Amino acid sequence: MTFEYAPAPESRAIVDIKPSYGLFINGEFVDGNGTSFKTVNPATEEVLAEVAEASDADVDEAVKAARRAYTRVWSRMSGAERAKYLYRIARIIQERGRELAVLESIDNGKPIKESRDVDVPIVAAHFFYYAGWADKLQYSGYGSTPLGVAGQVIPWNFPLMMLAWKIAPALACGNTVVLKPAETTPLTALLFAEICQQADLPPGVVNIVTGAGDTGRAIVSHPDVDKVAFTGSTEVGKAIARAVAGSDKKVTLELGGKAANIVFDDAPLDQAVEGIVNGIFFNQGHVCCAGSRLLVQESVADEVMARLKRRMATLRVGDPLDKNTDVGAINSAEQLAKIRELSEIGESEGAERWSAPCDLPANGYWFAPTVFTGVSQAHRIAREEIFGPVLSVLTFRTPSEAIEKANNTPFGLSAGVWTDKGSRILSMANRLRAGVVWANTFNKFDPTSPFGGYKESGYGREGGRHGLEGYLKNTEKGADA
């Protein structure tokens, strides 16, 4: 029996996208002194809105507002009082969850079921979690004195989630914030600014300035910013580290990755295949910790690939607002060009390419879920972060060989291990040079658990008690790093 496909689109009516947006400084939306740029729906190439691009003078005004709020209000407020605002923000996020999810999918391109069921709940959970820490900082092990003004720059792959990962611990610790969202995905950050107004957050505690690289550089280099937090590419992370070298600014960097997803021959293969699919095709592969390298034991490699291709053939690529969609749109034309370039290089290097059969929409930025087999460690697709729905497959014979191949990368953000043996999981986790190791699962996030990497994947941790360290002075000796 066959069935015709019936779309189940989410309504856009719940979202009111304004023709133009200003900057959010000192609790108010202002026009700014710079130019403006367009934000585009990647699924349709439709221009959604004109957004102000903050100038150096605008950034300076935002930092001054944050400093006033820090000195006069926020740092003087008790932790219990700060917690009330964080709890209020968390509840408003839950109440406006559908609106946030729809706007995130429109501006970013990710499937609505991911923004609705993953992103927004995690965002609310982070504010709830760090609200609970606000009056207990003396028990953190990292002191209880805030740093001052935090300058935060976030990427386009998880616009709202990265905002929560940055803002929630900063406010809980008593800092104020100047945040820049990515230029291709500013709209949910600006909606969050409205939520701050709705929560009656004191003016200047959160400031949101939109723009591109120059705006981010102005925040990072501003002399009155005490803390820099950045999530994005390793190249930009290195530039930030150089820019703040010699200053007393505290820095955390969460950068790129090239995670190994390791499947042993005793693994539950159907479960592992689901984990492989989630690991690389979740959010179109726009995930720093994506399992973009599949390491599969030789004895089950053919079977795993056969099951994986069958599963990939069922993935539905298309309208992000359709509740049936599994893989949405690539975020921008520039990112699509990079994915295509590296995929073509993979073919030229001799790897065998297979893409899931699917009809891609005529408009927008799209790339079919793709897997490369016959990949060696020397191939660029096995070494460079593609940041798209592209999986490179390598094989191994022994656990030691799997460890060697998994660690043979300049990155060290995450890894996955699939096996029936608990002792093997522990052994692999201790030997893998990765900040996060998932066992028989992948891409699971929780506000109570720290997240971060080694090597070119950055330093510092976000989430959990460890996420407080980057926003507090007087770290106690012996505290966990």
C-alpha positions in Angstrom: 0.0 0.0 0.0 1.3 3.5 -0.9 0.3 6.8 0.6 0.5 10.3 -0.9 2.5 12.7 1.1 0.5 15.2 3.0 2.4 18.4 4.1 1.8 19.6 7.7 3.0 23.2 7.7 3.3 25.3 10.8 1.5 28.7 10.4 3.7 31.8 10.1 0.8 33.9 11.4 2.0 33.6 15.0 5.1 35.6 14.1 5.1 39.3 13.5 8.2 40.1 11.5 8.8 43.9 11.3 10.0 45.5 8.1 13.1 46.9 10.0 14.9 46.4 13.3 17.1 48.7 15.3 19.6 48.0 18.1 18.6 47.1 21.7 20.6 49.4 24.0 19.8 50.4 27.6 16.4 48.7 27.5 15.1 50.4 24.3 15.2 49.8 20.5 17.3 52.6 18.8 18.1 53.3 15.2 21.8 53.3 15.5 24.5 55.2 13.6 25.5 52.6 11.1 24.0 51.2 7.9 21.7 48.3 7.6 21.7 44.8 6.1 19.1 42.3 5.0 18.2 39.0 6.7 17.0 36.3 4.3 14.8 33.2 4.7 17.3 30.5 3.4 14.4 28.2 2.4 13.0 30.7 -0.1 15.6 33.5 -0.5 12.9 35.9 0.6 14.1 39.1 2.4 12.6 39.1 5.8 13.7 42.4 7.3 16.2 45.2 7.2 18.4 45.1 10.3 20.6 47.9 11.7 24.4 47.3 11.6 26.0 48.7 14.7 28.9 51.1 14.3 31.8 51.4 16.7 29.9 54.3 18.4 26.8 52.1 18.8 28.9 49.4 20.5 30.4 52.0 22.7 26.9 53.2 23.8 25.9 49.6 24.5 29.0 49.0 26.6 28.4 52.2 28.5 24.8 51.2 29.2 26.0 47.7 30.4 28.6 49.3 32.7 26.0 51.7 34.2 23.6 48.8 34.8 26.3 46.7 36.3 27.6 49.4 38.7 24.3 50.9 39.8 21.9 48.0 39.7 22.8 44.5 38.7 25.9 43.8 40.8 24.3 45.4 43.8 21.2 43.2 43.6 21.1 40.0 45.7 21.4 36.7 43.9 17.8 35.8 44.9 16.6 39.0 43.2 18.5 38.3 40.1 17.1 34.8 40.0 13.6 36.2 39.9 14.3 37.9 36.6 15.9 34.8 35.2 12.9 32.7 36.2 10.6 35.3 34.7 12.5 35.2 31.4 12.4 31.4 31.4 8.7 31.3 31.8 8.1 33.9 29.1 10.3 31.8 26.8 8.0 28.8 27.5 4.9 30.9 27.0 6.2 32.3 23.7 7.8 29.0 22.6 5.8 28.5 19.5 6.5 32.0 18.3 10.3 31.6 19.0 10.4 28.3 17.2 8.6 29.5 14.1 10.8 32.6 13.8 14.0 30.5 14.4 13.0 28.1 11.5 12.2 31.0 9.2 15.4 32.9 9.8 17.8 29.9 10.2 16.3 27.2 7.9 16.2 24.4 10.5 13.2 22.1 10.7 10.4 23.3 12.9 10.4 20.0 14.9 14.0 20.7 15.9 13.5 24.4 16.9 10.2 23.5 18.6 11.2 20.2 20.4 14.9 20.8 21.0 16.1 24.4 20.8 13.4 26.3 22.6 13.0 23.7 25.5 16.8 23.8 26.0 16.8 27.6 26.0 14.2 27.8 28.7 16.0 25.0 30.7 19.2 27.0 30.7 17.5 30.1 32.2 15.8 27.9 34.8 19.0 26.1 35.7 21.2 29.2 36.1 18.4 31.0 38.0 18.9 28.3 40.6 22.6 29.1 40.8 22.2 32.9 41.2 21.9 32.8 45.0 24.3 29.9 45.5 27.5 31.1 43.8 29.5 30.7 47.0 29.1 27.0 46.6 30.3 26.9 43.0 34.0 26.6 43.8 34.8 29.6 41.5 34.1 32.5 43.9 31.0 34.7 43.8 32.3 38.0 42.4 31.1 38.9 38.9 33.5 40.2 36.3 31.6 43.2 35.0 30.6 43.6 31.4 30.5 40.5 29.1 30.9 40.9 25.4 29.4 37.9 23.6 29.4 36.9 20.0 27.3 33.9 18.8 26.9 31.9 15.6 24.1 31.3 13.1 23.6 27.6 13.6 21.8 27.7 17.0 20.9 31.4 17.3 18.6 31.2 20.3 20.3 28.3 22.1 23.8 30.0 21.9 22.2 33.2 23.2 20.9 31.3 26.3 24.2 29.5 26.8 25.9 32.9 27.0 23.4 35.2 28.7 21.9 32.9 31.4 25.2 32.2 33.3 26.5 35.7 32.8 23.4 37.3 34.4 23.2 34.7 37.1 26.7 35.6 38.2 25.9 39.3 38.3 27.4 40.4 35.0 25.8 42.6 32.3 25.9 41.7 28.6 26.5 43.2 25.2 25.7 40.4 22.7 26.0 40.3 18.9 24.0 37.6 17.1 25.2 36.4 13.7 24.3 38.6 10.8 22.3 35.9 9.0 20.2 35.0 12.0 19.4 38.1 14.1 15.7 37.9 14.5 15.2 35.6 17.5 17.9 37.6 19.4 15.8 40.7 18.8 12.7 38.9 19.9 14.5 38.0 23.0 15.2 41.7 23.6 11.4 42.1 23.6 11.2 39.3 26.2 13.7 41.2 28.3 11.4 44.3 28.2 8.4 42.1 29.0 10.3 40.7 32.0 11.0 44.2 33.2 14.7 43.5 33.2 16.5 46.6 34.3 17.7 48.7 31.4 21.3 48.0 30.2 21.5 44.6 31.8 21.2 43.0 28.3 22.1 44.9 25.2 21.9 43.4 21.7 23.8 44.9 18.8 23.4 43.5 15.4 26.0 43.5 12.6 28.8 41.5 10.9 32.5 41.0 11.7 33.3 44.6 12.3 30.6 44.8 15.1 32.0 41.7 16.7 35.6 43.1 16.6 34.4 46.3 18.2 32.9 44.4 21.1 35.9 42.2 21.6 38.4 45.1 21.5 36.4 47.5 23.6 38.6 48.5 26.6 35.6 48.4 29.0 34.6 44.8 28.2 35.8 42.5 31.0 34.8 39.1 29.5 34.7 37.8 25.9 32.7 34.7 25.0 32.6 33.5 21.4 31.2 30.5 19.6 32.1 30.1 15.9 34.9 29.2 13.6 38.4 28.3 14.8 39.9 31.0 12.5 37.9 33.8 14.1 38.6 32.3 17.6 42.3 32.5 16.9 41.9 36.1 15.9 40.0 36.9 19.1 42.7 35.2 21.2 45.3 37.4 19.5 43.2 40.5 20.0 42.8 40.1 23.7 46.4 38.8 24.4 48.1 41.0 27.0 44.8 42.3 28.4 43.1 41.1 31.6 40.0 40.1 29.7 38.7 36.6 30.6 37.9 34.6 27.5 36.0 31.4 26.6 36.0 30.0 23.0 33.8 27.2 21.7 35.1 26.6 18.2 34.9 24.0 15.4 34.9 20.3 15.4 35.4 17.1 13.4 33.8 14.6 15.7 34.3 10.8 15.4 31.3 8.6 15.7 32.8 5.2 16.5 30.7 2.0 15.8 32.0 -1.4 17.1 30.8 -4.7 15.8 28.9 -5.5 18.9 26.8 -2.3 18.8 23.0 -2.3 18.4 23.2 -1.4 14.7 19.7 -0.1 14.2 20.2 2.2 17.2 23.7 3.1 16.0 22.3 4.1 12.5 19.8 6.4 14.2 22.6 7.9 16.1 24.7 8.4 13.0 21.8 10.1 11.2 21.2 12.4 14.2 24.8 13.0 14.6 25.4 14.4 11.1 22.0 15.4 9.6 20.5 17.1 12.7 20.3 20.9 11.9 21.6 20.1 8.4 25.0 19.3 9.9 25.3 22.9 11.1 26.6 21.6 14.4 30.1 22.2 15.9 30.0 18.8 17.5 28.5 17.0 14.5 29.6 13.4 14.1 31.0 14.1 10.7 33.5 11.3 10.7 32.0 7.8 11.0 34.5 5.2 12.2 33.0 1.7 11.7 34.6 -1.6 12.5 35.5 -3.5 9.3 33.5 -6.6 10.2 30.2 -4.7 10.1 31.1 -1.9 7.8 29.1 -3.2 4.8 26.0 -3.9 6.9 26.1 -0.5 8.6 26.4 1.2 5.3 23.5 -0.7 3.8 21.3 0.2 6.8 22.5 3.8 6.8 21.7 4.3 3.1 18.2 2.8 3.6 17.6 5.2 6.4 19.0 8.2 4.6 16.6 7.4 1.7 13.7 8.1 4.0 14.9 11.5 5.1 12.6 14.3 4.0 14.3 17.4 2.8 12.3 20.6 2.3 10.2 23.3 3.9 11.5 24.0 7.4 8.0 24.9 8.6 6.6 21.5 7.5 6.4 19.3 10.7 7.4 16.3 8.5 10.7 17.8 7.4 13.9 16.1 8.6 16.5 18.2 6.9 15.9 21.9 6.3 17.7 24.6 4.3 21.4 25.4 4.4 21.7 28.7 6.2 23.2 30.9 3.5 24.5 30.9 -0.1 28.1 31.2 1.2 27.8 28.1 3.4 26.2 26.2 0.6 29.1 27.1 -1.7 31.6 25.9 0.9 29.8 22.5 1.3 29.7 22.0 -2.4 33.4 22.9 -2.8 34.5 20.4 -0.2 32.2 17.7 -1.5 33.7 18.1 -5.0 37.2 18.0 -3.5 36.2 14.7 -1.8 35.2 13.2 -5.1 38.4 14.5 -6.8 40.5 12.8 -4.0 38.9 9.5 -4.9 36.3 9.0 -2.2 32.9 7.5 -3.4 30.0 9.8 -3.0 26.4 8.8 -2.4 23.5 11.2 -1.8 20.1 10.4 -0.6 17.5 10.5 -3.5 15.3 13.6 -3.0 13.8 16.4 -4.9 15.3 19.7 -3.8 13.2 22.9 -3.9 13.8 25.3 -6.8 14.4 28.3 -4.6 16.5 28.5 -1.5 19.8 26.9 -0.4 19.7 23.1 -0.3 22.0 20.1 -0.2 21.0 16.5 -0.1 22.2 14.3 2.8 25.5 12.8 1.5 27.9 10.1 2.6 31.5 9.5 1.4 33.0 6.0 1.6 36.6 4.9 0.8 37.8 7.9 2.8 41.4 8.0 4.1 42.8 10.1 6.9 44.7 12.2 4.4 41.5 13.3 2.6 40.4 16.9 3.2 36.8 15.8 3.9 38.2 13.7 6.8 40.2 16.7 8.2 38.3 19.9 7.5 35.1 21.0 9.1 32.4 20.9 6.3 29.6 22.2 8.5 26.9 20.6 6.4 25.0 17.3 5.9 28.1 15.4 4.7 29.5 12.3 6.4 32.9 10.8 5.8 33.3 7.1 6.5 36.5 5.4 7.6 37.0 1.9 8.9 39.1 0.3 11.7 40.0 -3.1 13.0 40.9 -2.7 16.7 40.0 -0.2 19.5 43.6 1.2 19.4 43.3 1.9 15.7 39.9 3.6 16.3 41.5 5.8 19.0 44.4 6.7 16.7 42.1 7.7 13.9 39.6 9.5 16.1 42.3 11.6 17.8 44.1 12.3 14.4 42.5 15.8 14.1 43.4 19.3 15.2 39.9 19.5 16.8 38.7 18.0 20.0 35.1 18.9 20.7 33.1 15.7 20.9 32.9 12.0 20.0 30.5 9.1 20.1 31.0 5.4 21.0 28.6 2.6 20.1 29.2 -0.7 21.8 27.5 -3.2 24.0 30.5 -3.3 26.4 30.4 -0.8 29.3 34.1 -1.4 30.0 35.0 -0.5 26.4 33.0 2.7 26.7 34.9 3.8 29.8 38.2 2.8 28.2 37.5 4.7 25.0 36.2 7.8 26.8 39.4 8.0 28.8 41.6 7.8 25.7 39.6 10.0 23.3 40.8 13.6 23.2 37.4 15.2 23.2 35.5 17.5 25.5 32.3 15.5 25.3 32.0 11.8 24.7 28.5 10.3 24.1 27.9 6.6 24.7 25.3 4.9 22.5 23.7 8.2 21.7 24.7 11.5 20.1 23.9 15.2 20.3 22.3 15.1 23.7 22.5 18.4 25.6 21.5 19.3 29.2 22.0 22.6 31.1 23.5 20.7 34.0 26.3 19.2 31.9 29.5 21.2 30.8 30.3 21.5 27.1 33.5 22.5 25.5 36.6 21.3 23.7 40.3 20.8 23.5 43.0 21.9 21.0 41.5 23.9 18.1 38.0 23.4 19.4 38.6 26.1 22.0 38.8 26.4 25.8 36.5 27.0 28.7 33.2 25.3 29.4 29.6 26.3 29.0 26.8 24.6 30.9 26.7 23.1 34.3 28.5 24.4 37.4 31.6 24.7 35.2 29.9 27.3 33.0 30.0 29.7 36.0 33.8 29.9 36.1 34.1 32.1 33.0 31.9 34.8 34.6 33.4 34.9 38.1 36.5 36.5 39.7 38.7 35.0 42.3 38.6 31.4 41.2 39.4 29.2 44.2 42.4 27.0 44.1 41.7 23.4 43.4 38.4 24.1 41.7 37.6 21.9 38.7 38.5 23.3 35.3 
